[in-house]
Amino acid sequence: MTTKHSSLRRLKAQADEIAATLKAIERGEVKAKDGARERPSITFGVGMDDKVLKVEMSWDTIRATSEAGISEYLLKHMREQRATVQ
């Protein structure tokens, strides 16, 4: 498991794996459980030692975003560096 203070290499590897899985599901290479692909979005959890992230992404966003872009988005959330709205 990881925390927000884990090494960037470990967090990036975890985010890369999640992003690869999402893109594979979107392409139909991996079957999603419970018909998730038929819904407009997918909700999934990222378990870490210090928190659990609940992420909801639309299939349109997954389709339009590169695997690297999804990984970077997840990495920012994992490290608590996401942009804030002011």
C-alpha positions, 0 to 999 in steps of 0.5 A, spaced: 500 500 500 501 507 499 500 513 502 501 520 499 508 521 502 510 514 498 515 515 493 513 518 486 515 512 483 510 507 487 505 512 486 506 513 479 506 505 478 499 505 481 496 510 477 499 507 471 496 501 472 489 504 474 489 508 467 491 502 463 485 498 466 480 504 465 483 504 458 482 497 456 475 497 459 473 503 455 476 499 448 473 493 450 479 489 452 477 487 459 470 486 461 467 490 466 464 487 472 456 489 473 455 492 467 459 498 468 460 499 461 453 500 459 453 506 464 455 513 462 460 513 468 464 509 472 466 510 480 472 506 483 476 506 489 483 507 490 485 504 496 491 507 500 494 506 507 492 513 509 485 514 505 481 511 500 479 515 494 473 515 490 473 517 483 468 518 478 469 518 471 465 519 465 466 514 459 467 520 454 472 523 459 476 516 459 475 516 451 478 523 450 483 523 455 490 519 454 492 513 458 498 518 461 493 524 462 488 519 466 494 517 470 497 524 472 490 526 474 490 520 479 497 521 481 495 529 483 489 526 487 493 521 490 499 526 492 493 531 494 496 536 489 489 537 485 487 544 483 483 548 487 477 552 484 477 559 487 
